[in-house]
């Protein structure tokens, strides 16, 4: 309890102050193509933000609804605790690969600056942001202010829109797994469970879904927000 109170009153780092100032009066009425997006993914030691850690982060920028291949971010991160063997089986990151990697607090500001002025996109983004914001709050005094968009929720909205138009095509066994959606929509396929490759995979899915949803009348950031019916995260 005392730790939580201390973090609440902790002075914000200038990096997080600038981040919050940019999004303080953020305009959601502009066309979607006028925003910049950073598509983000992380590899983890487990799925519990309270005890697990980030071991790799990957991100790619989208500008003018195009993936900017020259603007990517990829960083291995050394966790405070030994790397669990079961997590290595999933993301294939070995203890040797991260032995000389920096700790998360050493690369956090670089990642925030990479995300400067952009909306953050991810597949099940709540999980990735829970880990990032835990560190941000501890090290910098507050979580990130970037609005976030979840491609999983976008896929649900798109599926619901299709069902609304073709009521006889309901399928309750659908999958919203990133790899399954990639195959379903015929998108380029990248190796799974690699932070940068998964970010690129998600970027293609995001562009596909937003272009499809634009045909259904979702053209501004506010339209996306209203479709998702969420407050903190857009989806």
LUMSE-819164 format. One record per atom (N, C-alpha, C): residue in three letters; x, y, z. Coordinates in steps of 0.1 Angstrom, whole numbers, plus 5000, padded with zeros to 4 digits. Atoms other than C-alpha are relative to their C-alpha. Layout:
ALAXYZ
...
//
This chain:
UNK500849885000
UNK500050005000
UNK500950135000
UNK499149885000
UNK502850255009
UNK500750024987
UNK499349995013
UNK504650164976
UNK499150074990
UNK501049945009
UNK501450254957
UNK499850155002
UNK500249854997
UNK501050584975
UNK501250084996
UNK498849945004
UNK504650664969
UNK500150034985
UNK500049995014
UNK504350594932
UNK499050114995
UNK501049905004
UNK501250814930
UNK500550145002
UNK499549864997
UNK503051114945
UNK501450024994
UNK498749995005
UNK506351044928
UNK500050114988
UNK499849905010
UNK507551334906
UNK500249934986
UNK499950065013
UNK507051254869
UNK501350044993
UNK498849975008
UNK510151224847
UNK499650094989
UNK500349915011
UNK510351494820
UNK499649934987
UNK500450085012
UNK510051224793
UNK498549965001
UNK501450034998
UNK506651114807
UNK499250125000
UNK500749875000
UNK505651474813
UNK499750044985
UNK500249965014
UNK506151554776
UNK499049904993
UNK500950105006
UNK504351234766
UNK498650035004
UNK501449974996
UNK501251324787
UNK499650144994
UNK500449865005
UNK501351694775
UNK499549994986
UNK500450015014
UNK501051584739
UNK498649954998
UNK501350075002
UNK497951374744
UNK499050065010
UNK500949944990
UNK496351604770
UNK498750054993
UNK501249955008
UNK493951764744
UNK500149944986
UNK499850075013
UNK494151504717
UNK498750004992
UNK501249995009
UNK491851554687
UNK499749874993
UNK500450135005
UNK490051234678
UNK499150024987
UNK500949985011
UNK488051394649
UNK500750004986
UNK499250005012
UNK490851384623
UNK499849874992
UNK500050135008
UNK490851124594
UNK501149915005
UNK499150104995
UNK492550804604
UNK501450014994
UNK498750005007
UNK495350844578
UNK500850125004
UNK499249894996
UNK496451174594
UNK500849975013
UNK499350034987
UNK497651004626
UNK501249914997
UNK499050105001
UNK500850814631
UNK499849895011
UNK500350114991
UNK500750474647
UNK501449925002
UNK498950094997
UNK503350254664
UNK499449875004
UNK500550144997
UNK502549884663
UNK501149935008
UNK499150044989
UNK504049724694
UNK499749865004
UNK500250134994
UNK504649374706
UNK501249975010
UNK498950044991
UNK506649224735
UNK500049855002
UNK499850144996
UNK507948884744
UNK500250005015
UNK500050004986
UNK507548794781
UNK500449875006
UNK499750134992
UNK508548544808
UNK498849935004
UNK501350064996
UNK504848484815
UNK499050104998
UNK501249915003
UNK501448644814
UNK499550085012
UNK500449934988
UNK501248794849
UNK500950125002
UNK499249884999
UNK502449154850
UNK500550025014
UNK499549984986
UNK502849134888
UNK501349935003
UNK498850074997
UNK505548874887
UNK500949974987
UNK499250035012
UNK506648824850
UNK500650134994
UNK499249895005
UNK508949044829
UNK500150004985
UNK499849985014
UNK509649174794
UNK501449954997
UNK498750045005
UNK512449004775
UNK500450054986
UNK499849955013
UNK512049154741
UNK498950104996
UNK501049915004
UNK510249454726
UNK500350034985
UNK499949975014
UNK509549524689
UNK498950094996
UNK501049905004
UNK507749804672
UNK500350054986
UNK499849945013
UNK507249954637
UNK499050124998
UNK500849885001
UNK505850294627
UNK499249994987
UNK500949985012
UNK502850354603
UNK499850144998
UNK500249865003
UNK502650684586
UNK499350004986
UNK500749995012
UNK500150784559
UNK499449864996
UNK500650135002
UNK498650434563
UNK501049914993
UNK499050095006
UNK501950274552
UNK501049965011
UNK499050044991
UNK504450074571
UNK501450064996
UNK498749945003
UNK507750264574
UNK501149905005
UNK499150114997
UNK510249984572
UNK501350055006
UNK498749954995
UNK513150214580
UNK499850055015
UNK500249954986
UNK511550314614
UNK499549885008
UNK500450114992
UNK511550004635
UNK500850015013
UNK499450004987
UNK512449934671
UNK500149855005
UNK499950134995
UNK513749604685
UNK501149995010
UNK499150004989
UNK515449544718
UNK499849875009
UNK500150114990
UNK516249234739
UNK500250075014
UNK500049944987
UNK515849304776
UNK500349895010
UNK499650104990
UNK517549124805
UNK499050015012
UNK500949994989
UNK514949034832
UNK500849995013
UNK499450004987
UNK515749064869
UNK500249855005
UNK499950144995
UNK515048694875
UNK500449914988
UNK499650105011
UNK516348384855
UNK498849984991
UNK501050025010
UNK514548314823
UNK499449865001
UNK500750134998
UNK511948034828
UNK500149924987
UNK499950095011
UNK512447734805
UNK498850004991
UNK501250015008
UNK508847724795
UNK499750124991
UNK500149895008
UNK508948074782
UNK500950004988
UNK499150025011
UNK511947994761
UNK499549914989
UNK500650095010
UNK510047714744
UNK499050084991
UNK500949935008
UNK507547974732
UNK500750104991
UNK499449895008
UNK509648274721
UNK501449974995
UNK498650055005
UNK512948084716
UNK501150095003
UNK498949914995
UNK514948354734
UNK500749935011
UNK499250084990
UNK517748184753
UNK500750095010
UNK499349924990
UNK519548304784
UNK501350064995
UNK498849945006
UNK522648354763
UNK499850124992
UNK500349895008
UNK520948594740
UNK499750135008
UNK500449884992
UNK519848824769
UNK501050035011
UNK499049994990
UNK522948784791
UNK500650145001
UNK499449865000
UNK524449114780
UNK499050114996
UNK501049905004
UNK521149284771
UNK499850105012
UNK500349904990
UNK520249604790
UNK498749965008
UNK501250024992
UNK517649604818
UNK498950104994
UNK501149935006
UNK514149744810
UNK500150155003
UNK499949864996
UNK514850074829
UNK501050084991
UNK498949935008
UNK517850144806
UNK499550034986
UNK500549985013
UNK515850124774
UNK498650064999
UNK501449955000
UNK512450254785
UNK499850144994
UNK500149875006
UNK513050614776
UNK500150004985
UNK499850015015
UNK514250524741
UNK498749954994
UNK501350055005
UNK511050324736
UNK498950115000
UNK501049894999
UNK508850614748
UNK500250104989
UNK499749905011
UNK510650854724
UNK499749944986
UNK500450065013
UNK510150604695
UNK498550014998
UNK501549995001
UNK506350614703
UNK499550155001
UNK500349864999
UNK506450994705
UNK498950054990
UNK501049955009
UNK503251144691
UNK499249904993
UNK500750105007
UNK501850814679
UNK499049935009
UNK500950094993
UNK498950594688
UNK500649865000
UNK499450134999
UNK500050254700
UNK498949894996
UNK500950105005
UNK498549954682
UNK500649865004
UNK499550144997
UNK498849584693
UNK498949905000
UNK501050105000
UNK497049254692
UNK499949955015
UNK500250024986
UNK495649214727
UNK500950095007
UNK499049904995
UNK497449534736
UNK499950035015
UNK500149994985
UNK496149544772
UNK501249935007
UNK499050084993
UNK498649274781
UNK501450074998
UNK498749945002
UNK501749444765
UNK500150135008
UNK500049874993
UNK500749784780
UNK500049985015
UNK500050034986
UNK500249634814
UNK501549995005
UNK498650024996
UNK503949534815
UNK500850134998
UNK499349875002
UNK505149864800
UNK499750105010
UNK500549904991
UNK503050074822
UNK500449975015
UNK499550044987
UNK504149884853
UNK501450065002
UNK498649954999
UNK507749984846
UNK500050154999
UNK500149865001
UNK506750334835
UNK499650075013
UNK500449944988
UNK504950404867
UNK501149995011
UNK499050024990
UNK507750264888
UNK501250094998
UNK498849935003
UNK510650434870
UNK499850154996
UNK500249865005
UNK509150754855
UNK498850075007
UNK501049934992
UNK506250824879
UNK498650004994
UNK501450015005
UNK503250754856
UNK500049914988
UNK500150085012
UNK502050524828
UNK500050094987
UNK500049925013
UNK502250624791
UNK498650064998
UNK501249935004
UNK499650864778
UNK499449974987
UNK500450035013
UNK499450724743
UNK498749934999
UNK501250085003
UNK495950614732
UNK500449874993
UNK499750135006
UNK495950244722
UNK498849944993
UNK501050075008
UNK494150044696
UNK500349855000
UNK499850154999
UNK493649664699
UNK499549944987
UNK500450065013
UNK493649484665
UNK499149885003
UNK500950114997
UNK491849194683
UNK498650055000
UNK501349945000
UNK488949424690
UNK499550054986
UNK500349965013
UNK489149564655
UNK499549884992
UNK500450125007
UNK488849214641
UNK498649955005
UNK501450034996
UNK485749154663
UNK499050094994
UNK500949905006
UNK484149474651
UNK499849974985
UNK500150035014
UNK484849374615
UNK499249884998
UNK500850135001
UNK483449024620
UNK498550035003
UNK501449964997
UNK480349174636
UNK499350074989
UNK500549925011
UNK479949414607
UNK499649904988
UNK500350105011
UNK480149114582
UNK498849925004
UNK501150084995
UNK477648914603
UNK498750094998
UNK501149925002
UNK475349214602
UNK499550014986
UNK500449995014
UNK475349224565
UNK499649874994
UNK500350135005
UNK475148854560
UNK499649915012
UNK500550064988
UNK473048714588
UNK500149855000
UNK500050155001
UNK473348354576
UNK501449955001
UNK498650055000
UNK477148344580
UNK500650005014
UNK499550014987
UNK477448334618
UNK500849875002
UNK499150114997
UNK480248114630
UNK500650025013
UNK499649984986
UNK480748084667
UNK501349935004
UNK498850074998
UNK483947884663
UNK501250084994
UNK498949925007
UNK486048164648
UNK501150025010
UNK498849984992
UNK489548234661
UNK500450154997
UNK499549865001
UNK490948584668
UNK501549995003
UNK498550024999
UNK494548444671
UNK500650084988
UNK499449925010
UNK496948664652
UNK500449924987
UNK499650085011
UNK498248384630
UNK498849954992
UNK501250055007
UNK494748254622
UNK499450114992
UNK500549885008
UNK493548604612
UNK500850034988
UNK499149975012
UNK496648644590
UNK499649904989
UNK500450105010
UNK495748324572
UNK498750024994
UNK501449975004
UNK492048404570
UNK499950114990
UNK500149895009
UNK492648734553
UNK501150014990
UNK499050015011
UNK495548624531
UNK501150105001
UNK498949894998
UNK498148864546
UNK501449935000
UNK498650055000
UNK501948824544
UNK500249945014
UNK499750074987
UNK503148584571
UNK501450025005
UNK498749984994
UNK506048644595
UNK500249905011
UNK499750104989
UNK507748414620
UNK499350045013
UNK500849974988
UNK505648394652
UNK501050015012
UNK499449994987
UNK506748484688
UNK501450064999
UNK498849915001
UNK509448734677
UNK499450145001
UNK500649874997
UNK508649084690
UNK499850094988
UNK500049915012
UNK509549274658
UNK499249934989
UNK500750065010
UNK508149014635
UNK498550005003
UNK501449994997
UNK504849004654
UNK499550144999
UNK500549865002
UNK504649384653
UNK499850024986
UNK500249985015
UNK505049374615
UNK498749924996
UNK501250085003
UNK502449094614
UNK498750085004
UNK501149934995
UNK500049304635
UNK499850134991
UNK500249885009
UNK500749614613
UNK499349974987
UNK500750045012
UNK499549434582
UNK498549985003
UNK501450024996
UNK496449324601
UNK499350135002
UNK500649874997
UNK495749674613
UNK499750074988
UNK500349935012
UNK496049824579
UNK498849934992
UNK501150075007
UNK493749554564
UNK498750035007
UNK501349984993
UNK491049594591
UNK499650154999
UNK500549865001
UNK491049974591
UNK499550044986
UNK500549975013
UNK490749994554
UNK498649934997
UNK501350065001
UNK487849744555
UNK498950085008
UNK501049934992
UNK486149934583
UNK499750144994
UNK500349875007
UNK486550264564
UNK498949994990
UNK501150025009
UNK484250114538
UNK498749995006
UNK501350014992
UNK481650074565
UNK499750135007
UNK500349864994
UNK481850444575
UNK500850045012
UNK499149964989
UNK484550434602
UNK501250074994
UNK498949925007
UNK486850714590
UNK500850085009
UNK499249924991
UNK488050904621
UNK500349925012
UNK499650074988
UNK489650804653
UNK498849995010
UNK501250004991
UNK486450894672
UNK499049884995
UNK500950115005
UNK484550644649
UNK500549875006
UNK499450124994
UNK486950374661
UNK499749995014
UNK500350004985
UNK486450474697
UNK498649965002
UNK501450034998
UNK482650464694
UNK499749854996
UNK500250145003
UNK482850124677
UNK500449905010
UNK499450084989
UNK484949984705
UNK499350015013
UNK500749984987
UNK482850134734
UNK501049985012
UNK499050014989
UNK485950174756
UNK500550145003
UNK499549864996
UNK487350474775
UNK501550015000
UNK498649994999
UNK490950424785
UNK500749964987
UNK499550055012
UNK491950214756
UNK498950014989
UNK501049995010
UNK490250274723
UNK499349874997
UNK500750135001
UNK489649904720
UNK500649905010
//
